Every structure is written in structure tokens, then in C-alpha cells.
Amino acid sequence: MKLLVKSMMVTLLLFVTASCKKDFLNKAPDDDLTIDKVFGNRDYAQNFLSNIYASLPKEQRQVDNDTKGNPYIGASDEMDQFYAPSFSNSMNAGSWNPTSYGNNLPDPWTENYNAIRKTNIFIENIDKVPLDDFFTEALRSRFKGEAIFLRAYFHFLLIRVYGPVPISDHTIPLTADLKSIRRDPIDKCVAFITSECDKAAALLPARITSDIDYGRPAKSVCLALKARTLLYMASPLWNGNPDYTGLVDDKGTHLFPGFAASRWQDAANAAKACIDQTEAAGYGLYTSATNDPVKNYQEIFYVNNNKETFFSYNAGLFNDHDVYSEPLSLLGFTLNAPTQDLVDDYEMANGTRPITGYNADHTPIINPQSGYTETGFTADADPGGKYVAGTSNMYINRDPRFYATIHFSGDIWKSRTNGLEFWFNGADGKKAAGSGNYSKTGYLVKKLCNPSFVWRPVVQSVLRTWVLFRLGEQYLNYAEALNESQGPVGDVYRYVNLIRARSGMPGLPAGLSQSDMRERIRHERRIEMAFETQRYFDCHRWKIAEQTDNTYIYGMNILAGTSKTDPAFFVRTIVEKRVFEKKHYLWPMQKRETDKNPNLVQNPGW
């Protein structure tokens, strides 16, 4: 921990040097900036805050062989990440431990504690900045609110992977006895984060409306983070989990509480407060100009700063997701491969589930009421341009979100008006000879990709953001928490059905039991929030990852097929066997941290 603090101080010194104006770089050797000098100048202080934003999670980096990468999508049952060095592949194989991550691999501990130290320095020193006509008391208050929110968010990013962590609400001197630092109980961590959200919300505007301020938090995202945090606290992983009853620190303090049903109502209240405040401020579910059900959903993720988005990361011209999801026929690198099980979970357009389970050989048990079939091919192209004639009937008449999310054989994309071809030796499939660049499942991620992006022959990048919080999530957060606390009352139906209606799907059937509604909400989150870094954490907090992630991953038979109407390709085939043990519900703290501070009791099983 002492090494971590020293490294954060080095980061600070590097920042305050690099963030100054060019003429300042021609300074005398004894003119190094100090904290007092930084916060004695409004420009330096503002640059310090801007630097903190660079620590926001880089969730767009799904090829995650770097410290800021996102292994969570590839480590969920949504996607297979074909890039071998990606840490998600180590997680899926069960071949990771307290010494095997960090050091150019995802490192949530170091990254977030570095960021938290910066926020503490800023909060403790911002009042030193002299006021003037530009740097007013109102602006200082707003900057303080931004830093308080960011500190809360970085703490949330820690607890979502580690569970209980040491709360850091002030800077730690380099002379401090770091062995006095211990993990705080998870309910205390949650109380700290939600209290910080309340403090920040009181200092921030209701909504960001100026182009220059997009990417900064408003009151809306403070309430959204509070609601998400309380939802996690109410869920089975943290709320009375018997597996963690014995987890205590060296002083005997229990790090997880007993079960409290009231936590679900707390989460419901927070989500509803967020919905009410944000809708009053002008937020709403996004719809396209033509109210097309596919575009209503698809455009949320490439129409930047739309009315549904509370908070997003400005990714600039970062285009890796587009490149790694671009079909081979458009010269992309086809690394982001959705799983067959996700494809199977999309409902039919009439709202029925096409597949109700699987036989021992993983052939599907088809719901005869759905109209779904896996035999034959459609004679006609979709009049709306979703697929070509000859497309397998398994992809016909599905939830419009399917067509906004998944590239499949027959899918129309950009200049590929004759349809994509993922079968063996097809234009987008594995080749008999050639490179190892192909989709392992016979699908590619379409969601989050911008249709205006061009990779080859000449790159035409687009400015893009990565959505971190949006209103649609809050509708589902509220519905889930309310169903758990009160059962399937009217508002539960209302907010799930609003999400479904936006994408042209019929409402849920009346008369569902609480358990039936629970299953429906979980299914709705799987579809609505696909590839948004939600599924991994949902399966963990629900304690179902032992079923979803300890199993085989399937795709189509990419070694077979000669044409779009060859049934040999459309056979479920094992892609890989994944490993999930109970200890994987929480990440281990890195050994280098527990070696330096043995009072940081390790998570169970590690």
C-alpha cells in the first residue's frame, strides 16, 4: 500500500508538470510546482480536475490487455473475445489469481485508488483557488461537486469487483502507518458512496445542456449512481450472503451484513427519485427521428449526448470496438463474437420466448407457441432492410433489438447489401487457408458500432462516447427493486413495458407472480443492457454466475456450410468450456497489496 501511495504521488507530480502551459516547461530546475502553487492558480486547478476525468473506466477497451481495459463483457456469457491476450480469456479459463493481473492487465485496485487520491487532493485544496470574475464561488462549488461525485464513482468501481474495500475520504500522508488501513464493511462502503452522491447532487446542475460541458456529471448521474449502488447492496451477493458470513478482519469486524429486506425498498426509492428528477429535467427514453424500433435502440449508442444519456466517457476517435466488430468482408478484425445463448434469448417479435431450454446435446427445446423454427430459409428479404432473402428462419421475426445488436449470416450492414456470410469460406467466415481472423461463434457485435465509421480502404473515424449511465437502466433498476420489495405492482409493469414499447415489443402478460416477474426482469436486462458492462455484474450480484459462466459456450458451426442456405452451418457447436468457481464472485486483492498490509484480509477462496 505504501508503494501505491508513493506511485500516486509520482503520478501527481508528473501531472502538475505536464498540465502546465508550454512556456512553463522552460522553467528553472527549482521551479517545480507544489500543491499550493497548483491551487493558487485557477488554470492549474482546473487542469488538475480535468486530469481526474482521464481515470474514468475505459469500458470501450474490450480487448483488455492494459490496466484500464474492460474484461467484464468478454468474461460474461454475452461474448467470446477472440484476442488471446485479453484477460477475460484467463478469467474464463479459471487461470487467474492474486498475482496474475495488473502489470499491463486490468488493474481496478491501482487505477481507482490512484484516481481517488487525486480527487482527495482536489477536494482538500480547491478552496485555496482565488476567486475572480471567471472563477466564481458558484464555479468552485460546481467543481467540488464534480470531484465528490468522481470520488464516489471510483469507490463504486472498486466495490463492484472486490466487495468491501478501505474507504479513502482524505489524502494519506507518506509518513502514515499504512498497516492501520483495513477494509470497511460493504454496507459502510455503500453508505459512504450514497452519501457522497447526495452531497455532489446538491452542488451540481440538474442536467448538462452545454456542448462544452458534456462528459461532466450533473445531479442526474449522482442519483443514478446512488440507485445502482443500492441495487447492488440489496442483491443476494452482498445482502445476507451465507457464503460471506465468516469473512471478518483481524479485529473480528464482519465485512458483510445479515439480510435486510428493506434494502430492496431503499433501492426502489432511489431509482424512482432518479427517474423523477431526470424526467423533470428533460431526460427521456431516446427515439429516432422516424421512431423505427430498431433505430430507437441502436442510435442510443452512437448519437452522442442524446436525451437518454446521463453520463458518458468522451472516447474521441477511439474506434477499436468498431474495428474489432467489423466483418471480414469490410476488412475488419472480427474479435467480438456474441454467444449462441445470447442469440437464443432474444424473443420473437410477438413477445414469446422461442427457446425454453436445451436437451442434453444442447439442441434447443422450441416453444411451439412462438412461431420460431430453425428449419428452412426465408424466401423474401426484409422490407425494412434487416436481412436478405435466403436468411435462416432462426433469425426471422425476432425482437427488433436483435437486429440492432447482432451481426448474423444474412444481416445487411453498410455496403454488404447482399448479406453477411459467416459460414466456412464465406466472405465473413473462417477460411480454409489464411489468417486466424474470424468469428469463433459465427456472429459479431453490431450494437455500439457507428454505421458511419469506415475502416478500409481509407479510415473515416467518428467522434464517439461510451455510455456509462442512461435512463433505460434506471427504469429496469426501479422495476427490479420494486418487484423484490412489493411484488409485481403496477409500476413494475409500467417501467418494464416502457422499455419494451420503445423497441416495438408487446407488454408483459398480466398476472405474473413475483418469481415470474423476477425472471422477466432479469431477461429484459440481458437484452436491453447487452454489451454495456452490466451482464457480468448482474450475474454476480444475483449469484447465478455458477450457472451462466461455468458451462460451455456455443456458436454456429463455423467449419461447415457452403452457402447461406446450407443447414450444415446452422448447428450449435461448442466454442469453449468456461470455468467459474464460487471464489470468482469477488476478485482477489493483489498479493503485492496484502503482502504490504496483512490487515487487508483476502477475499474467500483466494
C-alpha positions as CSV (number, residue, x, y, z in Angstrom):
1,M,0.0,0.0,0.0
2,K,2.9,2.4,0.8
3,L,4.3,1.7,-2.7
4,L,0.9,2.5,-4.1
5,V,0.7,5.8,-2.3
6,K,4.2,6.7,-3.4
7,S,3.3,5.8,-7.0
8,M,0.2,8.1,-6.8
9,M,2.4,10.9,-5.6
10,V,4.7,10.4,-8.6
11,T,1.6,10.5,-10.8
12,L,0.6,13.8,-9.2
13,L,4.0,15.3,-9.7
14,L,4.1,14.2,-13.3
15,F,0.6,15.6,-13.8
16,V,1.3,19.0,-12.4
17,T,4.4,19.3,-14.6
18,A,2.7,18.1,-17.8
19,S,-0.5,20.0,-17.4
20,C,1.1,23.5,-17.4
21,K,1.4,25.8,-20.4
22,K,4.2,25.2,-22.8
23,D,6.1,28.3,-21.7
24,F,6.1,27.0,-18.1
25,L,8.1,24.0,-19.3
26,N,11.1,26.3,-19.8
27,K,11.3,26.8,-16.1
28,A,14.3,26.8,-13.8
29,P,15.1,23.5,-12.1
30,D,13.9,24.7,-8.7
31,D,10.6,26.0,-10.1
32,D,8.7,22.6,-9.7
33,L,5.0,23.1,-8.9
34,T,3.8,22.5,-5.4
35,I,0.3,21.8,-4.3
36,D,0.0,25.4,-3.1
37,K,1.1,26.7,-6.5
38,V,-1.3,24.4,-8.3
39,F,-4.2,25.6,-6.3
40,G,-3.1,29.2,-6.2
41,N,-3.8,29.3,-10.0
42,R,-7.3,28.8,-11.4
43,D,-6.0,27.3,-14.7
44,Y,-3.7,24.8,-13.0
45,A,-6.5,23.8,-10.6
46,Q,-9.0,23.3,-13.4
47,N,-6.4,21.3,-15.4
48,F,-6.0,19.1,-12.2
49,L,-9.7,18.4,-12.2
50,S,-9.7,17.6,-16.0
51,N,-6.9,15.2,-15.4
52,I,-9.0,13.2,-12.9
53,Y,-11.5,12.5,-15.7
54,A,-8.8,10.6,-17.6
55,S,-9.2,8.0,-14.8
56,L,-12.8,7.1,-15.7
57,P,-13.2,3.5,-16.8
58,K,-12.3,2.8,-20.4
59,E,-15.1,0.3,-20.9
60,Q,-14.7,0.8,-24.7
61,R,-11.4,-1.1,-24.4
62,Q,-12.8,-4.7,-24.6
63,V,-9.5,-6.0,-26.0
64,D,-8.3,-5.6,-22.4
65,N,-4.6,-6.2,-22.3
66,D,-3.9,-3.0,-20.5
67,T,-4.5,-1.6,-17.0
68,K,-7.6,0.3,-17.9
69,G,-9.2,-2.4,-20.1
70,N,-12.6,-3.9,-19.7
71,P,-12.6,-7.7,-19.2
72,Y,-16.1,-7.9,-18.0
73,I,-18.0,-8.2,-21.3
74,G,-15.7,-11.0,-22.6
75,A,-15.9,-12.7,-19.2
76,S,-19.7,-12.8,-19.2
77,D,-21.9,-15.2,-21.2
78,E,-22.5,-12.4,-23.8
79,M,-19.4,-12.6,-25.8
80,D,-16.3,-14.6,-26.7
81,Q,-13.2,-12.4,-27.0
82,F,-11.0,-13.9,-29.8
83,Y,-8.0,-11.8,-28.9
84,A,-5.9,-14.3,-26.9
85,P,-4.0,-12.0,-24.6
86,S,-7.3,-10.5,-23.3
87,F,-7.5,-11.0,-19.5
88,S,-11.2,-12.1,-20.0
89,N,-9.9,-15.3,-21.5
90,S,-7.8,-16.1,-18.4
91,M,-10.9,-15.4,-16.3
92,N,-13.0,-17.7,-18.4
93,A,-10.4,-20.5,-18.1
94,G,-10.2,-20.0,-14.3
95,S,-6.5,-19.4,-14.7
96,W,-6.1,-16.2,-12.7
97,N,-5.1,-15.5,-9.2
98,P,-3.8,-12.6,-6.9
99,T,-0.5,-12.4,-8.8
100,S,-1.7,-12.7,-12.4
101,Y,-3.4,-9.4,-13.1
102,G,-2.2,-5.8,-13.2
103,N,1.1,-5.0,-14.9
104,N,-0.4,-4.2,-18.3
105,L,-3.6,-6.1,-17.5
106,P,-6.8,-4.7,-16.0
107,D,-6.0,-3.3,-12.5
108,P,-9.1,-1.9,-10.8
109,W,-7.3,-1.6,-7.4
110,T,-4.4,0.6,-8.5
111,E,-6.3,2.6,-11.2
112,N,-9.2,3.6,-8.9
113,Y,-7.1,4.3,-5.8
114,N,-4.8,6.5,-7.9
115,A,-7.9,8.4,-9.1
116,I,-9.3,8.6,-5.6
117,R,-6.1,10.2,-4.3
118,K,-6.4,12.8,-6.9
119,T,-10.0,13.6,-6.0
120,N,-9.0,13.9,-2.3
121,I,-6.2,16.3,-3.2
122,F,-8.6,18.4,-5.3
123,I,-11.4,18.5,-2.7
124,E,-9.0,19.4,0.1
125,N,-7.4,22.3,-1.8
126,I,-10.0,23.7,-4.2
127,D,-11.0,26.4,-1.6
128,K,-7.5,27.8,-1.9
129,V,-8.1,29.0,-5.5
130,P,-8.5,32.8,-5.5
131,L,-11.9,34.0,-6.7
132,D,-12.2,36.3,-9.7
133,D,-14.6,37.3,-12.4
134,F,-14.2,33.9,-14.1
135,F,-13.5,31.6,-11.1
136,T,-16.6,32.4,-9.1
137,E,-17.9,30.8,-5.9
138,A,-20.6,29.1,-8.0
139,L,-18.0,27.6,-10.3
140,R,-15.8,26.5,-7.4
141,S,-18.9,24.8,-5.8
142,R,-19.6,23.0,-9.0
143,F,-16.1,21.8,-9.4
144,K,-16.2,20.5,-5.8
145,G,-19.4,18.6,-6.6
146,E,-17.8,17.0,-9.7
147,A,-14.9,15.8,-7.6
148,I,-17.1,14.4,-4.9
149,F,-19.1,12.5,-7.5
150,L,-16.0,11.2,-9.1
151,R,-14.7,10.0,-5.7
152,A,-17.9,8.2,-5.1
153,Y,-17.8,6.6,-8.5
154,F,-14.2,5.4,-8.2
155,H,-15.2,3.8,-4.9
156,F,-18.1,2.1,-6.6
157,L,-15.8,0.7,-9.3
158,L,-13.8,-0.9,-6.5
159,I,-16.6,-2.4,-4.6
160,R,-18.3,-3.9,-7.7
161,V,-15.2,-6.2,-8.1
162,Y,-13.7,-6.5,-4.6
163,G,-16.7,-6.1,-2.3
164,P,-15.6,-4.4,0.9
165,V,-12.6,-2.0,0.4
166,P,-10.9,0.7,2.5
167,I,-12.8,3.9,2.2
168,S,-10.4,6.7,1.3
169,D,-12.0,10.1,2.1
170,H,-8.8,12.0,2.7
171,T,-5.2,12.0,1.5
172,I,-2.9,9.7,3.3
173,P,0.5,11.2,4.2
174,L,3.5,9.2,3.1
175,T,4.5,9.0,6.8
176,A,1.3,7.3,7.8
177,D,1.3,3.7,9.2
178,L,-0.4,2.1,6.3
179,K,-0.9,-1.1,8.3
180,S,-3.7,0.7,10.1
181,I,-5.7,0.6,6.9
182,R,-8.4,-2.1,6.8
183,R,-11.3,-3.0,4.6
184,D,-14.5,-1.3,5.6
185,P,-17.7,-3.4,5.7
186,I,-19.6,-3.4,2.5
187,D,-22.7,-1.7,4.0
188,K,-20.4,1.1,5.3
189,C,-18.8,1.4,1.8
190,V,-22.3,1.7,0.3
191,A,-23.4,4.3,2.9
192,F,-20.3,6.4,2.0
193,I,-20.9,6.3,-1.7
194,T,-24.6,7.1,-1.4
195,S,-23.8,10.0,1.0
196,E,-21.2,11.4,-1.4
197,C,-23.8,11.2,-4.2
198,D,-26.2,13.3,-2.2
199,K,-23.5,15.8,-1.4
200,A,-22.5,16.0,-5.0
201,A,-26.1,16.3,-6.3
202,A,-26.7,19.3,-4.1
203,L,-23.8,21.1,-5.8
204,L,-24.4,20.2,-9.4
205,P,-26.9,21.4,-12.1
206,A,-30.0,19.3,-12.9
207,R,-28.7,18.5,-16.4
208,I,-25.8,19.2,-18.7
209,T,-27.0,21.2,-21.7
210,S,-23.9,22.9,-23.0
211,D,-21.6,21.2,-25.6
212,I,-18.5,22.3,-23.7
213,D,-19.7,20.5,-20.5
214,Y,-20.7,17.2,-22.0
215,G,-18.8,14.4,-20.2
216,R,-19.2,16.2,-16.8
217,P,-21.6,15.0,-14.2
218,A,-24.9,16.6,-13.3
219,K,-27.4,15.9,-10.5
220,S,-28.8,13.2,-12.7
221,V,-25.8,10.9,-12.6
222,C,-25.3,11.3,-8.9
223,L,-28.8,10.0,-8.3
224,A,-28.2,7.2,-10.9
225,L,-25.0,6.1,-9.2
226,K,-26.8,6.1,-5.8
227,A,-29.6,3.9,-7.2
228,R,-27.2,1.5,-8.9
229,T,-25.2,1.2,-5.7
230,L,-28.2,0.5,-3.5
231,L,-29.5,-2.1,-6.0
232,Y,-26.2,-4.0,-5.7
233,M,-26.4,-3.7,-1.9
234,A,-29.9,-5.2,-1.9
235,S,-28.9,-8.1,-4.2
236,P,-28.1,-11.6,-2.9
237,L,-24.3,-11.4,-3.3
238,W,-24.0,-8.7,-0.6
239,N,-27.3,-8.8,1.2
240,G,-27.1,-11.6,3.8
241,N,-25.0,-13.9,1.6
242,P,-24.3,-17.0,3.8
243,D,-21.0,-17.6,1.9
244,Y,-19.6,-14.5,3.4
245,T,-20.9,-14.8,7.0
246,G,-17.4,-15.7,8.3
247,L,-15.5,-13.0,6.5
248,V,-14.0,-10.8,9.2
249,D,-10.9,-8.7,9.5
250,D,-8.1,-9.1,12.0
251,K,-10.2,-7.3,14.7
252,G,-13.2,-9.5,14.2
253,T,-15.3,-7.0,12.3
254,H,-17.8,-8.6,9.9
255,L,-17.3,-7.3,6.4
256,F,-20.8,-8.4,5.1
257,P,-24.1,-7.8,6.9
258,G,-27.1,-10.0,7.6
259,F,-30.1,-9.9,5.2
260,A,-32.4,-6.9,5.3
261,A,-35.5,-7.0,3.1
262,S,-35.7,-3.2,3.5
263,R,-32.7,-2.8,1.2
264,W,-34.8,-3.5,-1.8
265,Q,-37.2,-0.7,-0.9
266,D,-34.3,1.6,-0.4
267,A,-33.0,0.7,-3.9
268,A,-36.5,1.2,-5.4
269,N,-36.9,4.6,-3.7
270,A,-33.5,5.8,-5.0
271,A,-34.2,4.6,-8.6
272,K,-37.6,6.3,-8.6
273,A,-36.1,9.6,-7.2
274,C,-33.6,9.4,-10.1
275,I,-36.3,8.8,-12.7
276,D,-38.5,11.6,-11.3
277,Q,-35.7,14.2,-11.1
278,T,-34.2,13.4,-14.5
279,E,-37.5,13.3,-16.4
280,A,-38.4,16.7,-14.8
281,A,-35.0,18.0,-16.1
282,G,-35.9,16.9,-19.7
283,Y,-34.4,13.4,-19.9
284,G,-36.4,10.7,-21.6
285,L,-36.1,7.4,-23.4
286,Y,-34.4,8.0,-26.8
287,T,-36.4,7.6,-30.0
288,S,-35.1,8.1,-33.5
289,A,-36.4,10.7,-36.0
290,T,-38.6,8.0,-37.7
291,N,-39.5,6.1,-34.5
292,D,-38.2,3.0,-36.1
293,P,-38.0,0.3,-33.4
294,V,-34.5,-0.9,-34.4
295,K,-33.0,2.6,-34.7
296,N,-34.8,3.7,-31.5
297,Y,-32.4,1.3,-29.7
298,Q,-29.4,1.3,-32.0
299,E,-28.9,5.0,-32.1
300,I,-28.7,5.4,-28.3
301,F,-25.1,4.3,-28.5
302,Y,-23.8,6.4,-31.4
303,V,-26.0,9.6,-31.3
304,N,-23.7,11.3,-28.8
305,N,-25.1,13.0,-25.7
306,N,-28.7,12.1,-26.5
307,K,-31.6,12.8,-24.1
308,E,-31.4,9.3,-22.5
309,T,-27.8,9.5,-21.5
310,F,-26.9,10.8,-18.1
311,F,-23.1,10.4,-18.2
312,S,-20.7,9.1,-20.9
313,Y,-17.0,8.9,-21.4
314,N,-15.7,11.0,-24.3
315,A,-13.7,8.5,-26.3
316,G,-12.8,10.8,-29.1
317,L,-11.7,9.0,-32.2
318,F,-11.1,5.7,-30.4
319,N,-12.5,3.2,-32.8
320,D,-11.4,-0.2,-31.6
321,H,-14.8,-1.5,-30.9
322,D,-15.9,-0.7,-34.4
323,V,-12.8,-2.3,-35.9
324,Y,-13.0,-5.5,-33.8
325,S,-16.7,-5.9,-34.7
326,E,-16.3,-5.1,-38.4
327,P,-16.9,-8.1,-40.7
328,L,-14.1,-9.6,-42.7
329,S,-15.6,-8.6,-46.0
330,L,-15.2,-5.0,-44.8
331,L,-11.6,-5.8,-43.7
332,G,-12.3,-5.7,-40.0
333,F,-10.8,-7.7,-37.2
334,T,-13.6,-10.0,-36.1
335,L,-12.7,-10.4,-32.4
336,N,-16.0,-9.6,-30.7
337,A,-18.2,-12.7,-31.1
338,P,-21.6,-12.9,-29.3
339,T,-22.6,-16.3,-27.9
340,Q,-25.3,-18.5,-29.3
341,D,-27.0,-18.5,-25.9
342,L,-27.4,-14.7,-26.1
343,V,-28.8,-15.0,-29.6
344,D,-31.3,-17.7,-28.4
345,D,-32.5,-15.4,-25.6
346,Y,-34.0,-12.8,-28.0
347,E,-37.8,-13.1,-28.0
348,M,-39.9,-13.3,-31.1
349,A,-41.5,-10.0,-32.3
350,N,-44.8,-11.2,-30.8
351,G,-43.2,-11.3,-27.3
352,T,-42.8,-15.0,-26.9
353,R,-39.6,-16.9,-26.0
354,P,-38.6,-19.0,-28.9
355,I,-36.5,-21.4,-26.9
356,T,-37.4,-22.7,-23.4
357,G,-34.4,-24.8,-22.7
358,Y,-31.9,-27.3,-24.1
359,N,-31.6,-31.1,-24.5
360,A,-28.6,-32.9,-23.2
361,D,-26.8,-32.3,-26.6
362,H,-27.7,-28.6,-26.4
363,T,-30.2,-28.8,-29.2
364,P,-33.0,-26.3,-28.4
365,I,-36.4,-27.1,-26.9
366,I,-38.5,-24.9,-29.1
367,N,-41.6,-23.2,-27.8
368,P,-44.4,-24.3,-30.2
369,Q,-46.5,-21.2,-29.4
370,S,-43.7,-18.8,-30.6
371,G,-43.8,-19.5,-34.3
372,Y,-40.0,-20.0,-34.2
373,T,-38.3,-22.6,-36.4
374,E,-34.7,-23.5,-37.2
375,T,-35.5,-25.2,-40.5
376,G,-35.7,-23.6,-43.8
377,F,-34.8,-20.1,-45.1
378,T,-36.9,-17.1,-45.8
379,A,-37.9,-16.6,-49.5
380,D,-38.2,-12.8,-49.1
381,A,-35.8,-10.1,-48.0
382,D,-36.9,-8.0,-45.1
383,P,-38.7,-4.9,-46.4
384,G,-37.1,-2.8,-43.7
385,G,-33.6,-3.8,-44.8
386,K,-32.7,-6.1,-41.8
387,Y,-31.8,-9.2,-43.8
388,V,-31.6,-10.6,-47.3
389,A,-33.7,-13.3,-49.0
390,G,-32.3,-16.8,-48.1
391,T,-31.6,-15.9,-44.4
392,S,-32.2,-18.7,-42.0
393,N,-35.6,-18.7,-40.4
394,M,-34.0,-18.8,-36.9
395,Y,-33.2,-15.0,-37.4
396,I,-36.7,-14.0,-38.7
397,N,-39.3,-12.1,-36.8
398,R,-37.2,-11.5,-33.7
399,D,-37.2,-8.7,-31.1
400,P,-36.0,-5.5,-33.0
401,R,-33.2,-5.2,-30.5
402,F,-31.7,-8.4,-32.0
403,Y,-31.2,-6.6,-35.4
404,A,-29.6,-3.6,-33.6
405,T,-27.3,-5.8,-31.6
406,I,-26.1,-8.9,-33.5
407,H,-24.4,-9.4,-36.9
408,F,-25.6,-12.8,-38.3
409,S,-25.5,-14.6,-41.6
410,G,-27.8,-12.7,-43.9
411,D,-27.6,-9.4,-42.0
412,I,-27.4,-6.3,-44.1
413,W,-24.6,-3.9,-42.9
414,K,-23.2,-0.8,-44.7
415,S,-22.2,-1.8,-48.2
416,R,-22.9,-5.5,-47.6
417,T,-26.4,-5.4,-49.2
418,N,-26.1,-9.0,-50.2
419,G,-25.8,-10.0,-46.6
420,L,-23.0,-11.1,-44.3
421,E,-21.6,-14.6,-44.7
422,F,-20.2,-16.3,-41.6
423,W,-20.2,-19.9,-42.9
424,F,-16.9,-21.7,-43.8
425,N,-15.1,-19.9,-46.6
426,G,-17.9,-17.3,-46.7
427,A,-16.9,-13.7,-47.2
428,D,-17.0,-13.1,-43.4
429,G,-16.2,-16.6,-42.1
430,K,-13.3,-18.8,-41.2
431,K,-11.2,-19.6,-44.3
432,A,-9.6,-22.9,-45.2
433,A,-6.3,-21.2,-45.5
434,G,-5.3,-17.8,-44.3
435,S,-5.1,-15.8,-41.1
436,G,-6.7,-16.6,-37.8
437,N,-9.0,-13.6,-38.1
438,Y,-12.6,-14.9,-37.9
439,S,-15.6,-15.0,-35.6
440,K,-15.4,-18.0,-33.3
441,T,-19.2,-18.2,-32.9
442,G,-20.5,-17.2,-36.4
443,Y,-21.7,-13.8,-35.1
444,L,-20.3,-10.3,-34.5
445,V,-21.4,-7.5,-32.1
446,K,-23.4,-4.8,-34.0
447,K,-24.5,-2.8,-31.0
448,L,-22.3,0.2,-30.1
449,C,-20.9,0.4,-33.7
450,N,-21.4,3.5,-35.8
451,P,-22.7,2.9,-39.3
452,S,-20.8,6.0,-40.5
453,F,-17.4,4.5,-39.4
454,V,-15.2,3.3,-42.3
455,W,-12.2,1.2,-41.7
456,R,-10.9,0.4,-45.1
457,P,-9.6,1.4,-47.7
458,V,-9.4,4.8,-46.0
459,V,-10.2,5.3,-42.4
460,Q,-13.1,7.6,-41.7
461,S,-13.4,7.8,-37.9
462,V,-16.2,9.3,-36.0
463,L,-16.3,11.1,-32.6
464,R,-17.8,8.8,-30.1
465,T,-18.8,8.4,-26.5
466,W,-19.2,5.4,-24.3
467,V,-22.4,5.5,-22.3
468,L,-21.9,4.9,-18.6
469,F,-25.3,5.8,-17.2
470,R,-28.6,6.1,-19.0
471,L,-32.3,6.3,-18.2
472,G,-33.2,2.9,-19.5
473,E,-31.1,1.3,-16.8
474,Q,-32.9,3.2,-14.1
475,Y,-36.3,2.0,-15.4
476,L,-35.1,-1.6,-15.0
477,N,-33.4,-0.9,-11.7
478,Y,-36.6,0.5,-10.3
479,A,-38.7,-2.4,-11.6
480,E,-36.4,-5.0,-10.2
481,A,-36.1,-3.4,-6.7
482,L,-39.8,-2.7,-6.5
483,N,-40.7,-6.2,-7.5
484,E,-38.4,-7.6,-4.8
485,S,-39.9,-5.3,-2.2
486,Q,-43.6,-5.2,-3.1
487,G,-44.2,-7.8,-5.8
488,P,-45.3,-7.2,-9.4
489,V,-47.3,-4.0,-8.7
490,G,-48.4,-1.6,-11.4
491,D,-45.1,0.4,-11.6
492,V,-43.1,-2.8,-12.2
493,Y,-45.2,-3.5,-15.3
494,R,-45.2,0.2,-16.3
495,Y,-41.4,0.7,-16.4
496,V,-40.5,-2.7,-18.0
497,N,-43.2,-2.1,-20.6
498,L,-41.9,1.4,-21.4
499,I,-38.6,-0.2,-22.3
500,R,-40.2,-2.8,-24.4
501,A,-42.5,-0.4,-26.2
502,R,-39.6,1.8,-27.2
503,S,-38.3,-1.1,-29.3
504,G,-41.7,-2.2,-30.6
505,M,-42.2,-5.1,-28.3
506,P,-45.6,-6.0,-26.7
507,G,-46.1,-5.5,-23.0
508,L,-45.6,-8.3,-20.4
509,P,-48.6,-10.6,-19.8
510,A,-50.8,-9.7,-16.8
511,G,-51.0,-11.9,-13.7
512,L,-47.3,-12.7,-13.3
513,S,-46.1,-13.9,-9.9
514,Q,-43.2,-12.3,-8.1
515,S,-40.8,-15.0,-9.2
516,D,-42.2,-15.0,-12.8
517,M,-41.7,-11.2,-12.9
518,R,-38.2,-11.6,-11.5
519,E,-37.3,-13.9,-14.3
520,R,-38.8,-11.5,-16.9
521,I,-36.9,-8.5,-15.5
522,R,-33.6,-10.4,-15.5
523,H,-34.3,-11.4,-19.1
524,E,-35.1,-7.9,-20.0
525,R,-31.8,-6.6,-18.5
526,R,-29.9,-9.3,-20.5
527,I,-31.4,-8.0,-23.8
528,E,-31.7,-4.2,-23.1
529,M,-28.3,-3.8,-21.5
530,A,-26.3,-6.3,-23.6
531,F,-22.6,-5.3,-24.1
532,E,-22.9,-2.4,-21.7
533,T,-20.8,-3.9,-18.9
534,Q,-23.9,-4.9,-17.0
535,R,-24.3,-8.6,-17.5
536,Y,-21.2,-9.7,-15.7
537,F,-22.1,-7.8,-12.6
538,D,-25.8,-8.8,-12.8
539,C,-25.0,-12.5,-12.8
540,H,-22.6,-12.0,-9.9
541,R,-25.0,-9.9,-7.7
542,W,-27.8,-12.4,-8.4
543,K,-25.5,-15.3,-7.6
544,I,-26.3,-17.1,-10.8
545,A,-22.8,-17.0,-12.3
546,E,-22.1,-20.5,-11.2
547,Q,-24.8,-21.5,-13.8
548,T,-24.2,-18.9,-16.5
549,D,-20.4,-18.8,-16.5
550,N,-19.5,-22.4,-15.5
551,T,-20.6,-24.1,-18.7
552,Y,-20.0,-24.5,-22.4
553,I,-20.1,-21.5,-24.8
554,Y,-21.8,-22.3,-28.1
555,G,-21.8,-20.8,-31.6
556,M,-22.7,-21.9,-35.1
557,N,-20.6,-24.5,-36.9
558,I,-18.1,-22.2,-38.5
559,L,-16.3,-25.2,-40.0
560,A,-19.3,-26.1,-42.2
561,G,-21.5,-24.7,-44.8
562,T,-21.2,-23.7,-48.4
563,S,-23.8,-21.1,-48.8
564,K,-26.4,-19.1,-47.0
565,T,-28.9,-21.9,-47.4
566,D,-26.7,-24.8,-46.3
567,P,-28.1,-26.1,-43.0
568,A,-24.7,-27.6,-42.0
569,F,-23.6,-24.2,-40.7
570,F,-26.7,-23.6,-38.5
571,V,-25.8,-26.3,-35.9
572,R,-24.9,-25.4,-32.3
573,T,-21.3,-26.1,-31.8
574,I,-19.1,-25.9,-28.7
575,V,-16.7,-22.9,-28.8
576,E,-15.1,-23.4,-25.4
577,K,-15.6,-24.7,-21.8
578,R,-15.6,-22.0,-19.2
579,V,-14.7,-22.3,-15.6
580,F,-16.4,-20.5,-12.7
581,E,-15.7,-21.2,-9.0
582,K,-17.5,-19.7,-6.1
583,K,-14.4,-17.6,-5.2
584,H,-14.8,-15.8,-8.6
585,Y,-17.8,-13.8,-7.4
586,L,-15.3,-11.4,-5.9
587,W,-11.8,-10.5,-7.3
588,P,-8.8,-11.2,-5.1
589,M,-6.8,-8.3,-3.9
590,Q,-3.4,-8.4,-5.4
591,K,-0.8,-10.2,-3.4
592,R,1.5,-7.2,-3.5
593,E,-1.1,-5.3,-1.6
594,T,-1.8,-8.0,1.0
595,D,1.9,-8.6,1.4
596,K,2.5,-4.9,2.3
597,N,-0.5,-4.8,4.6
598,P,-1.5,-8.1,6.1
599,N,-4.6,-6.4,7.7
600,L,-6.2,-6.3,4.2
601,V,-7.9,-9.7,4.7
602,Q,-8.2,-11.5,1.4
603,N,-11.5,-12.5,-0.2
604,P,-12.7,-16.1,0.4
605,G,-11.1,-18.8,-1.7
606,W,-8.1,-16.8,-2.8
